Amino acid sequence: MDAYQAYMREIAEPMRKELTNYDFEELTTEDDVRGFMDNSKADETTFVVINSVCGCAAGLARPAAVTVTNQNPVKPDRLATVFAGQERPATAAMREYIDAAPSSPSFALFKGKELVSFTARENIENRSIEDIMMDLKEDFDKYCAK
């Protein structure tokens, strides 16, 4: 690993922990992503955060995701994260399931393997964290209720 990569890993570590400390499973390889997604049951919901070092949007995305997944009574069954710009093969593999233009940070909500909601970066940046959380809450209430 060269000095730049080591530096970026160090910078990204607290950003990873913002999610992994709250039960988001970090998927770091293409095989991790495929195994995780292939184990989706048809009636399960999976919430994926594509993490990023981008301060403007990611600084809103991570706290919004953590707050709603912890406080909303209706929750996804599974939580996962990939880190754009850090684990590129894992991120590329997850984006194959999303079938939308690459965007980071972003949120994807699946029912089984079917994408039911996608929130791209442009729907995160320059918005209030409360509005982002309300969007996530509405998606969870709509798609995760049993």
C-alpha positions as CSV (number, residue, x, y, z in Angstrom):
1,M,0.0,0.0,0.0
2,D,1.5,3.3,-1.0
3,A,1.6,6.4,1.3
4,Y,-1.5,8.0,-0.3
5,Q,-3.6,4.8,0.1
6,A,-2.5,4.5,3.7
7,Y,-3.4,8.1,4.4
8,M,-6.8,7.7,2.9
9,R,-7.5,4.5,4.9
10,E,-6.6,6.4,8.0
11,I,-8.9,9.4,7.1
12,A,-11.8,7.0,6.2
13,E,-11.6,4.9,9.4
14,P,-13.8,7.1,11.6
15,M,-16.3,7.4,8.7
16,R,-16.4,3.6,8.5
17,K,-17.0,3.3,12.3
18,E,-19.9,5.8,12.1
19,L,-21.8,2.9,10.5
20,T,-20.1,-0.3,11.7
21,N,-20.5,0.8,15.3
22,Y,-24.2,0.7,14.7
23,D,-24.5,-2.8,13.2
24,F,-23.9,-2.0,9.6
25,E,-22.0,-4.9,8.1
26,E,-19.1,-3.7,6.1
27,L,-18.7,-5.4,2.8
28,T,-15.1,-5.0,1.6
29,T,-14.8,-7.4,-1.3
30,E,-16.8,-8.4,-4.3
31,D,-17.3,-11.8,-2.8
32,D,-18.6,-10.3,0.4
33,V,-21.2,-8.3,-1.6
34,R,-22.3,-11.3,-3.7
35,G,-22.5,-13.6,-0.7
36,F,-24.5,-11.0,1.3
37,M,-26.9,-10.2,-1.5
38,D,-27.2,-13.9,-2.5
39,N,-28.3,-14.7,1.0
40,S,-31.2,-12.2,0.8
41,K,-34.6,-13.8,1.5
42,A,-37.5,-12.7,-0.6
43,D,-39.4,-11.2,2.4
44,E,-36.3,-9.5,3.9
45,T,-35.4,-5.9,3.6
46,T,-31.8,-4.8,3.3
47,F,-30.6,-1.2,3.7
48,V,-27.2,-0.4,2.1
49,V,-25.2,2.8,2.6
50,I,-22.6,3.5,0.0
51,N,-20.2,5.4,2.2
52,S,-18.0,8.2,1.0
53,V,-15.4,10.7,2.3
54,C,-17.3,13.5,0.6
55,G,-17.9,16.0,3.5
56,C,-20.9,17.8,2.1
57,A,-23.2,14.9,1.5
58,A,-21.6,12.0,3.5
59,G,-21.5,14.2,6.6
60,L,-25.3,14.2,6.4
61,A,-25.8,10.7,5.0
62,R,-24.1,8.7,7.8
63,P,-25.8,10.4,10.8
64,A,-29.2,10.3,9.0
65,A,-28.8,6.5,8.3
66,V,-27.7,5.7,11.8
67,T,-30.4,7.8,13.5
68,V,-33.3,6.4,11.4
69,T,-32.1,2.8,11.7
70,N,-31.8,3.1,15.4
71,Q,-34.9,5.2,16.2
72,N,-37.6,4.4,13.7
73,P,-39.8,1.6,15.0
74,V,-39.9,0.0,11.5
75,K,-36.5,-1.1,10.5
76,P,-34.8,-3.1,7.7
77,D,-33.9,-6.7,8.5
78,R,-30.3,-6.2,7.4
79,L,-27.9,-3.3,7.2
80,A,-24.8,-3.1,5.1
81,T,-22.2,-0.7,3.8
82,V,-19.6,-0.4,1.1
83,F,-17.1,2.4,0.9
84,A,-16.8,4.1,-2.5
85,G,-13.2,5.1,-3.3
86,Q,-11.8,2.6,-0.7
87,E,-13.1,-0.8,-1.7
88,R,-13.7,-0.3,-5.4
89,P,-14.5,-3.9,-6.4
90,A,-17.0,-4.2,-3.6
91,T,-18.6,-0.9,-4.5
92,A,-18.8,-1.9,-8.2
93,A,-20.4,-5.2,-7.2
94,M,-23.0,-3.5,-5.1
95,R,-23.8,-1.1,-7.9
96,E,-24.7,-4.0,-10.1
97,Y,-27.6,-4.7,-7.8
98,I,-28.6,-1.1,-7.7
99,D,-28.9,-0.5,-11.5
100,A,-28.6,3.3,-11.2
101,A,-25.8,5.8,-12.1
102,P,-22.9,5.6,-9.6
103,S,-23.5,8.0,-6.8
104,S,-21.8,8.3,-3.4
105,P,-22.8,8.7,-0.8
106,S,-26.2,7.0,-1.5
107,F,-28.8,4.8,0.1
108,A,-30.3,1.6,-1.4
109,L,-33.2,-0.3,0.0
110,F,-34.0,-3.8,-1.2
111,K,-36.8,-6.2,-0.7
112,G,-35.1,-9.5,-1.3
113,K,-32.8,-8.7,-4.2
114,E,-35.2,-6.1,-5.7
115,L,-34.3,-2.5,-5.4
116,V,-37.3,-0.7,-4.0
117,S,-35.8,2.7,-3.2
118,F,-32.6,4.5,-4.1
119,T,-31.4,7.9,-2.8
120,A,-28.6,9.4,-4.9
121,R,-26.1,12.0,-3.7
122,E,-28.1,14.8,-5.3
123,N,-31.0,13.9,-3.0
124,I,-28.7,14.1,0.1
125,E,-26.4,17.1,-0.4
126,N,-27.7,20.6,0.3
127,R,-30.7,19.3,2.3
128,S,-31.3,19.3,6.0
129,I,-30.6,16.2,7.9
130,E,-34.2,16.2,9.1
131,D,-35.5,16.0,5.5
132,I,-33.1,13.2,4.7
133,M,-34.2,11.3,7.8
134,M,-37.8,11.8,6.9
135,D,-37.2,10.3,3.4
136,L,-35.5,7.3,5.0
137,K,-38.3,6.9,7.6
138,E,-41.0,7.0,4.8
139,D,-39.1,4.3,2.9
140,F,-38.7,2.1,5.9
141,D,-42.3,2.6,6.9
142,K,-43.4,1.7,3.4
143,Y,-41.2,-1.2,2.5
144,C,-40.0,-2.7,5.8
145,A,-43.3,-3.1,7.7
146,K,-44.2,-6.7,8.2
